[in-house]
Amino acid sequence: MEMHIETAVRIHTSGYSPNDMVCVHSNPVNNTIQLANSQNYPVNYALPADCCQNTVFTTTAAPLVNYLVEGCDVSVVTLGQSGTGKSYTLLGPGFHCAASEADHGIIPRFIREVFAKMKQYRDRNWCVHIAWSQICGENVQDLLGVGSIECRNISDVFQLIQVGMSNIAPKCAHTLFTLTLEQQWVVETSVQHRVSTASFADLAGTEKVLVYDSNGMMQTIPTDLGIQTLQRCIMSLSDFNCSFVPYTQSVLTTLLKDSFGGRAKTLLICCVSPLAQDFTETLYTLQLGLRAQMIKNFVTVNSYATFESTQENCDVFGLQFAANQLLKLVSNAEELFQRLVANDLLPKSEQEQISQWLMLKQECEDCLSENSEPHRSLERIEEEIESDSSESEAIEEEEKESLLDRVQGLMETFRSNTDKLVSEANCANVTNSCTKESMNSSNNEYHMKGARGRRGSIHSAEELNPCLSLNTLRINDDVESQKIAVTSYDNKKKILKQIATALELNQKKISDLEKTIRVKENLMEKLLKHKDTKSSAHHKIEQKCQLLRKEYKNAEVKFLQAKLQKNHHLEGKYKSEVVALEERLRDTESLKNLTEDGNKLLELESSLHTDREKLKKYKQEKEKYKQIYEKQLKEERSKSKASCESVPKTPDVKVVALIKPNVSLNSEELESLRHEIRNLRKTRDYLLELRCKITLKSQNKKFLNDSDERKLLQYEEAIEAIDLIIEYKNSILCGHLPVKEIEDHGDRMLMERFLKLSENEMRILLHRYFEKIIDLRSSSKKLDLEILDIENQHENLAYRVQKLSHNLQLVRSDAERRIASLQQQHEDKLYLVLRNLTGDGADNERISRVLGSRHSAVTVQVAGASKQVDKNRFIAKWTRYRQETVPRQLQSVPPQAKVTIEKNKIILQKTNKN
Ligand SMILES: Nc1ncnc2c1ncn2[C@@H]1O[C@H](COP(=O)(O)OP(=O)(O)OP(=O)(O)O)[C@@H](O)[C@H]1O
């Protein structure tokens, strides 16, 4: 809530004689301060000139106690020239000599009130912390020397105030006394917390100095930087157009941020001197106070609730309460004991007992006192039991053995259970999934390509150098194979998941279709069962229709005759007869239609047939999927088995042949070639090592930055190039000339040009080509990743489409089933109605039982008519009602109705949900 800062003005009259020139008066009635220059200053509290400390407190600061207890921050600031009673107002005349409580200032009174309030709410857990600091210039000093300190009672606080007062610097210092109040209590299932702070700022005197401003004009500003900045802050906050408040320009304003324009409920007490000589200072203080009154603070309640472990909290509260009670009991007992001992009323032995008790209590208190180490627990005392009997050792050994046996047994059970569960899970995987072979193999192929390099020359190089078995290479190969394994495993998992979903949907479709078939079969059964009744009803209604048609024709003839004869009386009579007959004929024909269901049966039979076909197809599909999956799984298993069994390859015969020394080269040349190959291998090993490092880094970090990515490509490319050179040199060693004859003319010319290039030029050219290749490889890698991404997206979309179409099918079959079941219900009702109609003795009770009950009742009152006549009319009306109420597109869905016949009433209740 928004609240203005409140201002109180206290005029310091004490010590002044009546002869002194007075320039300021207070009018507590209308809360105005009148100055000698006849200016009036409206304030919130204009305190009487000779008011006592109590009046000051009760009028101004006492209401703040309630705010504090409610969880709001409150602030009291005293402002004014030196010696005007700021400290006196807040604390009193020096705490140590304040024999009379009447002299106590706002702070001690406030504290007393807070503790009194705490007593009123015994169900709450309270905690009071006190801190007091002074601001000298831009330095903050702790007056208590202990930071914020918890106080359990008023005397604790008062003692601290005394300590603080003795440390206050005599002049030029602001002091800030803060009391933090924490409270907790249980409300139903939650714990309420409130933390609020009361701060009391006793500012330094506002005395001014004369300075020249930037324009060379003389002006007075407060000597203290804190007061200067506070003035600027107050001016900014009270100016609605100003958006910047210079809080951070002094320590004082930084600390008072909450009091001015912040979230505290603030009271500013302006202490002024009444003397004419202090008029300028008084005016300054009052004007600042007046501006402060315009500032709005946003006062908030610092409260929150916690909901966890209420039981635990309750327990803690309960325990705390019990502990407090116990402490009280103990201190009472102590007092009593001490009195008894002092009076020497007890025998010596009992006195000793008491003194022992007192010692124990003292020990406890020492342990619990704050000076003792927190959370110190007594060390465990090793109990030495003197027992050397071999008997106990044997028992111990026996126990150990039996325990070991039990552990062994439990482990066995655990192992067998785990094995069982694993094999069950495997079985479930086998039965629930099958795989898309092509997709899997293509994916694996892709990763294999990626792993083996662009030209696959690493492998061939190793074939050429079978002795090359470096640790780095092995690590590298491990990493690559792990990569392949991980990616293929991921793919497999993904595919298996898709297939499992497809199978699940397939299964759903099957069970759905089975349900539909069952419903349709029932319906057919019903139709067949009711066939006879229907056909007899149909026959009877047909006869009735013929009769009605005849009657209708006769009536029509009569009507025409009457019209010709211009006999209006007869004309009217026959006209109404014709209309009535027409209506009856229409009803009866509709009823007749209801009894015709030859086509319905055929339709149902054919749809049942289609459903059965579908079911067969689904079941076949399921079997097929299962078979594919099992086949895939078998292949996978045999593959992994083979890879486990595979032994390190022995050098190829071809390779052995290749490394045989060539006789056409002399031994020196051969040795130099070998030396070169050795060097190349070393370089290759080094590069492999570097590549391996980056690969490991990528494994740990899961991704590589661009420069590492490029380095990796460079190493790979360099390794491949070295492999090629080794291959070339090895071929020379073996006497094969690996260089092919260049046939193309252009190529030959290019080669000739190359030969003319200097070594340096060749180097630059090679380097450029190398860089180009790296660029190309990096862009190809990026493209590969993009393709993979697109493939994934495509897969996801395909999967979603598949799922949606499955859902659509399910919805369709559900609708079909619902229609069939509605038809079935309709058949039941129709059958009963027709039986009743054809006089098969349908009993009304059964009708109402079968037809159920619900919704809009249409009651047809047939007073005094016989039941048989009523039934006919009812059927006709019902048929009409059905045609009118059921929309054409839903005609295939018959309405559900409840029919009851009571004495001379027929009640028809429509129960269709739509
Ligand atoms: N209303 C009062 N009744 C009696 N004595 C007072 C009153 N106001 C102030 N005094 C006395 O006047 C003296 C100066 O008061 P105090 O130290 O509170 O002024 P101050 O404004 O805090 O001064 P400084 O800014 O220098 O700290 C003190 O001895 C104090 O006891």
The ligand as an SDF file (V2000), in Angstrom:
LIG
                    3D

 31 33  0  0  0  0  0  0  0  0999 V2000
   13.0290   17.6790   25.3600 N   0  0  0  0  0  0  0  0  0  0  0  0
   14.0760   17.6540   26.1220 C   0  0  0  0  0  0  0  0  0  0  0  0
   13.9340   17.6420   27.4610 N   0  0  0  0  0  0  0  0  0  0  0  0
   15.0080   17.6220   28.2330 C   0  0  0  0  0  0  0  0  0  0  0  0
   16.2660   17.6210   27.7940 N   0  0  0  0  0  0  0  0  0  0  0  0
   16.4860   17.6040   26.4890 C   0  0  0  0  0  0  0  0  0  0  0  0
   15.4040   17.6130   25.5960 C   0  0  0  0  0  0  0  0  0  0  0  0
   15.9180   17.6310   24.3530 N   0  0  0  0  0  0  0  0  0  0  0  0
   17.2360   17.5830   24.4710 C   0  0  0  0  0  0  0  0  0  0  0  0
   17.5780   17.5830   25.7500 N   0  0  0  0  0  0  0  0  0  0  0  0
   18.9530   17.5710   26.2110 C   0  0  0  0  0  0  0  0  0  0  0  0
   19.6840   18.4130   25.3790 O   0  0  0  0  0  0  0  0  0  0  0  0
   20.9700   17.9020   25.1390 C   0  0  0  0  0  0  0  0  0  0  0  0
   21.2270   17.7810   23.6550 C   0  0  0  0  0  0  0  0  0  0  0  0
   20.3310   16.8420   23.1850 O   0  0  0  0  0  0  0  0  0  0  0  0
   20.7380   15.7110   22.1330 P   0  0  0  0  0  0  0  0  0  0  0  0
   22.0890   15.2300   22.3960 O   0  0  0  0  0  0  0  0  0  0  0  0
   19.6520   14.7440   22.1390 O   0  0  0  0  0  0  0  0  0  0  0  0
   20.7330   16.5870   20.8510 O   0  0  0  0  0  0  0  0  0  0  0  0
   21.1020   16.0580   19.3870 P   0  0  0  0  0  0  0  0  0  0  0  0
   20.1900   16.7640   18.5020 O   0  0  0  0  0  0  0  0  0  0  0  0
   21.1000   14.6110   19.3670 O   0  0  0  0  0  0  0  0  0  0  0  0
   22.5390   16.6560   19.2290 O   0  0  0  0  0  0  0  0  0  0  0  0
   23.6660   16.0820   18.2400 P   0  0  0  0  0  0  0  0  0  0  0  0
   23.1670   16.3290   16.8770 O   0  0  0  0  0  0  0  0  0  0  0  0
   24.8090   16.9460   18.6060 O   0  0  0  0  0  0  0  0  0  0  0  0
   23.8190   14.6480   18.5690 O   0  0  0  0  0  0  0  0  0  0  0  0
   21.0500   16.6190   25.8750 C   0  0  0  0  0  0  0  0  0  0  0  0
   21.7130   16.7700   27.0840 O   0  0  0  0  0  0  0  0  0  0  0  0
   19.6250   16.2280   26.1280 C   0  0  0  0  0  0  0  0  0  0  0  0
   19.4670   15.5020   27.3310 O   0  0  0  0  0  0  0  0  0  0  0  0
  1  2  1  0
  2  3  1  0
  2  7  2  0
  3  4  2  0
  4  5  1  0
  5  6  2  0
  6  7  1  0
  6 10  1  0
  7  8  1  0
  8  9  2  0
  9 10  1  0
 10 11  1  0
 11 12  1  0
 11 30  1  0
 12 13  1  0
 13 14  1  0
 13 28  1  0
 14 15  1  0
 15 16  1  0
 16 17  2  0
 16 18  1  0
 16 19  1  0
 19 20  1  0
 20 21  2  0
 20 22  1  0
 20 23  1  0
 23 24  1  0
 24 25  2  0
 24 26  1  0
 24 27  1  0
 28 29  1  0
 28 30  1  0
 30 31  1  0
M  END
$$$$
